[in-house]
Amino acid sequence: MKTALKIIIAIALVAALGAGIYAFAFIQSGINYDVDTVESIGTSVEIVSEDVDSVTIKKTDGGDFKVVMFSDTHLNGSKDTDIMCVEYIIENITREKPDLVIFGGDNISSALSYKRTTEFCQLMENLGVYWAAVFGNHDGEGVLTYTKKQLAEIYSSYDHCLLKPGVENIDGYGNYTVNILNEDDSIKEVFFFMDSGEYSTEKEKAQYEATSDSTYDGVKESQVQWYKDKHDALTEEFGEFQSVTVIHIPPYQSGLTEEMDFIYGSRNENVCEAGYDSGLFDALKEKNTCQAVYYGHDHVNDYGVMYKGILLSYIQSSGYSSYNMGSRDLPESEWLQGCTILSIREDGTFEAHRHLNHAA
């Protein structure tokens, strides 16, 4: 009798556990958009070669290489704001027909994000354009979410996603390059993507002799060394090139005010930069190819400054679910959501401009 009772209890527990799993699966929230209705815009870009931390691509029909960048989409399962964000992503990509799309971090946020992650990736796959991404401090946060390591594996499993998980034994996930060739196979531009982490610890602040009281993380020394080594390897392979660096959390230098020339945009909040300087900017200067560092994180800043010959610039924030100019009760005409667009010439120089979703 006791044995039979134990069996009944065990069956009940298994059933309850199974019901719980199915319940969790049921409440996983997507991006609230039917991605199967999205039509491909196509691409003239092809992958030439790839390895664990690099992919080389080429545009086969010549002309400038167009890049559209979004940041802080913060797709979090909120129906109205997610739909608005996704519709503008689709509208901007369809209008611009870019050769490459870049997401600057905090792409999927909040708990219960499994379904949102795969739907987001499938959305980009259905659009049929190549895309790349870095992770922000909110990617991988929350219960029943993918870790950054898992996100890197999932993103990179999609045919049109160029993100690479990166080499092991260095900090972060998704440290890689996208190398863009001209029609004649000469090098046009190299994009360096690095994971800028989440939140800095007291140990890290002590290690890097932090002079900022920011709680946010930054690129680590192991990543700086990877950048140097990768830069040397690419120079040996391709010869001289121009480059752009993409991270999520603004670099330490972006919080400085001296020696900066304000170029464009508006500053509407303090810079939440990395809490320490791990040597990234010095490495960029040393290698002498970096034209710009692009980042997100601060949703209502959208300005660029020149600092010691390198453009430090926000990617236009693109999400509606987290704080923004609208959540400050400002009229829609003053909202800043949109995208940043680069047109890269054959010699690697580029023109950049911002598109605002709500501009008159």
CORHU-V661874 format. One record per residue. N is the residue number from 1. PSI is psi in radians with two decimals (* if undefined). BURIAL is b if it has 9 or more other C-alpha atoms within 8 Angstrom, else e. Layout:
N,PSI,BURIAL ; N,PSI,BURIAL
This chain:
1,-0.78,e ; 2,-0.67,e ; 3,-0.75,e ; 4,-0.69,e ; 5,-0.71,e ; 6,-0.68,e ; 7,-0.73,e ; 8,-0.76,e ; 9,-0.75,e ; 10,-0.75,e ; 11,-0.72,e ; 12,-0.71,e ; 13,-0.74,e ; 14,-0.75,e ; 15,-0.73,e ; 16,-0.74,e ; 17,-0.77,e ; 18,-0.74,e ; 19,-0.67,e ; 20,-0.73,e ; 21,-0.79,e ; 22,-0.61,e ; 23,-0.77,e ; 24,-0.70,e ; 25,-0.65,e ; 26,-0.68,e ; 27,-0.03,e ; 28,2.21,b ; 29,2.40,b ; 30,-2.81,b ; 31,0.15,b ; 32,0.61,b ; 33,2.38,e ; 34,1.67,e ; 35,-0.33,b ; 36,-0.27,e ; 37,-0.11,e ; 38,2.26,b ; 39,2.54,e ; 40,2.41,e ; 41,-0.20,b ; 42,3.02,e ; 43,2.61,e ; 44,0.24,e ; 45,2.49,b ; 46,2.65,e ; 47,2.22,b ; 48,-0.78,e ; 49,2.85,e ; 50,2.68,b ; 51,-2.83,e ; 52,-0.47,b ; 53,0.48,b ; 54,2.56,b ; 55,2.36,b ; 56,2.25,b ; 57,2.86,b ; 58,2.36,b ; 59,2.16,b ; 60,-0.20,e ; 61,0.29,e ; 62,-3.03,e ; 63,3.11,e ; 64,2.65,e ; 65,2.06,b ; 66,2.30,b ; 67,2.28,b ; 68,2.23,b ; 69,2.34,b ; 70,2.75,b ; 71,2.69,b ; 72,0.84,b ; 73,-0.53,b ; 74,0.86,b ; 75,1.95,b ; 76,0.18,b ; 77,-0.06,b ; 78,2.08,e ; 79,-1.04,e ; 80,-0.77,e ; 81,-0.63,b ; 82,-0.77,b ; 83,-0.79,b ; 84,-0.79,b ; 85,-0.85,b ; 86,-0.72,b ; 87,-0.68,e ; 88,-0.60,b ; 89,-0.86,e ; 90,-0.77,e ; 91,-0.79,e ; 92,-0.74,b ; 93,-0.73,b ; 94,-0.69,e ; 95,-0.80,e ; 96,-0.44,e ; 97,1.05,e ; 98,2.79,b ; 99,-0.39,b ; 100,2.39,b ; 101,2.39,b ; 102,2.35,b ; 103,2.19,b ; 104,0.42,b ; 105,2.84,b ; 106,0.89,b ; 107,-0.92,b ; 108,2.19,b ; 109,2.90,b ; 110,3.02,b ; 111,2.96,b ; 112,0.92,b ; 113,0.10,b ; 114,-0.90,b ; 115,-0.71,b ; 116,-0.69,b ; 117,-0.87,b ; 118,-0.61,b ; 119,-0.67,b ; 120,-0.81,b ; 121,-0.70,b ; 122,-0.59,b ; 123,-0.85,b ; 124,-0.65,b ; 125,-0.75,b ; 126,-0.53,b ; 127,-0.40,b ; 128,0.40,b ; 129,2.66,b ; 130,2.49,b ; 131,2.72,b ; 132,2.93,b ; 133,2.71,b ; 134,2.88,b ; 135,2.57,b ; 136,-3.04,b ; 137,-0.32,b ; 138,-0.24,b ; 139,2.22,b ; 140,0.01,b ; 141,2.71,b ; 142,2.90,b ; 143,2.61,e ; 144,0.90,e ; 145,2.84,b ; 146,2.54,b ; 147,2.92,b ; 148,-0.65,b ; 149,-0.78,b ; 150,-0.68,e ; 151,-0.73,b ; 152,-0.71,b ; 153,-0.71,b ; 154,-0.88,b ; 155,-0.88,b ; 156,-0.18,b ; 157,-0.22,e ; 158,2.41,b ; 159,-0.63,e ; 160,0.02,b ; 161,2.23,b ; 162,-0.07,b ; 163,2.39,b ; 164,2.39,b ; 165,-0.53,b ; 166,2.99,b ; 167,2.67,e ; 168,2.91,e ; 169,0.35,e ; 170,2.83,e ; 171,2.58,e ; 172,2.98,b ; 173,2.29,b ; 174,0.78,b ; 175,1.94,b ; 176,3.03,b ; 177,2.65,b ; 178,2.05,b ; 179,2.13,b ; 180,2.13,b ; 181,2.64,b ; 182,3.02,b ; 183,-0.53,b ; 184,0.23,e ; 185,0.08,e ; 186,2.78,e ; 187,2.29,b ; 188,-0.88,b ; 189,2.60,b ; 190,2.23,b ; 191,2.14,b ; 192,2.15,b ; 193,2.31,b ; 194,2.53,b ; 195,2.06,b ; 196,0.21,b ; 197,-2.76,b ; 198,-1.36,b ; 199,2.38,e ; 200,2.52,b ; 201,2.86,e ; 202,-0.60,e ; 203,-0.76,e ; 204,-0.70,e ; 205,-0.67,b ; 206,-0.73,e ; 207,-0.74,e ; 208,0.17,b ; 209,1.00,e ; 210,2.36,b ; 211,-0.05,e ; 212,2.57,e ; 213,0.23,e ; 214,2.49,e ; 215,-0.01,b ; 216,2.71,b ; 217,-3.04,b ; 218,3.13,b ; 219,2.39,b ; 220,2.97,b ; 221,-0.64,b ; 222,-0.59,e ; 223,-0.62,b ; 224,-0.74,b ; 225,-0.68,e ; 226,-0.76,b ; 227,-0.82,b ; 228,-0.82,b ; 229,-0.74,e ; 230,-0.70,e ; 231,-0.77,b ; 232,-0.72,e ; 233,-0.71,e ; 234,-0.63,b ; 235,-0.72,b ; 236,-0.63,e ; 237,-0.76,e ; 238,-0.25,b ; 239,-2.81,e ; 240,2.54,e ; 241,2.90,b ; 242,2.73,b ; 243,2.80,b ; 244,2.46,b ; 245,2.38,b ; 246,2.16,b ; 247,3.14,b ; 248,-1.00,b ; 249,2.27,b ; 250,2.50,b ; 251,2.78,b ; 252,-0.75,b ; 253,-0.37,e ; 254,-0.31,b ; 255,-0.08,b ; 256,2.75,e ; 257,-0.30,e ; 258,2.59,e ; 259,0.39,e ; 260,2.37,b ; 261,2.03,e ; 262,2.23,e ; 263,-0.87,e ; 264,2.97,e ; 265,-2.93,e ; 266,2.53,e ; 267,1.98,b ; 268,0.06,e ; 269,2.85,e ; 270,2.64,e ; 271,2.16,e ; 272,1.26,b ; 273,3.02,b ; 274,2.51,b ; 275,0.03,b ; 276,2.92,b ; 277,1.91,b ; 278,0.03,b ; 279,0.13,e ; 280,-0.88,b ; 281,-0.70,e ; 282,-0.64,e ; 283,-0.69,b ; 284,-0.74,b ; 285,-0.70,b ; 286,-0.77,e ; 287,-0.39,b ; 288,0.60,e ; 289,-0.23,b ; 290,2.10,b ; 291,-0.58,b ; 292,2.60,b ; 293,2.14,b ; 294,2.48,b ; 295,3.02,b ; 296,-2.21,b ; 297,-0.91,b ; 298,1.82,e ; 299,-0.46,b ; 300,0.29,b ; 301,2.40,b ; 302,0.70,b ; 303,2.87,b ; 304,2.51,b ; 305,2.64,b ; 306,2.22,b ; 307,1.94,b ; 308,0.71,e ; 309,0.01,e ; 310,2.31,b ; 311,2.18,b ; 312,2.02,b ; 313,2.49,b ; 314,2.50,b ; 315,2.46,b ; 316,2.19,b ; 317,2.52,b ; 318,-0.17,b ; 319,2.88,b ; 320,-0.15,b ; 321,-0.43,b ; 322,-3.08,e ; 323,2.53,b ; 324,-3.07,b ; 325,-0.54,b ; 326,-0.67,b ; 327,-0.23,e ; 328,0.16,e ; 329,0.49,e ; 330,2.66,b ; 331,2.71,e ; 332,-0.51,e ; 333,-0.28,e ; 334,0.08,b ; 335,2.61,b ; 336,0.02,b ; 337,2.48,b ; 338,-2.47,b ; 339,2.82,b ; 340,2.35,b ; 341,2.24,b ; 342,2.35,b ; 343,1.91,b ; 344,2.19,b ; 345,3.05,b ; 346,-0.60,b ; 347,0.09,e ; 348,-0.21,b ; 349,2.74,e ; 350,2.78,e ; 351,2.46,e ; 352,2.48,e ; 353,2.80,e ; 354,2.40,b ; 355,2.22,e ; 356,2.20,b ; 357,-0.55,e ; 358,0.28,b ; 359,2.52,e ; 360,*,e
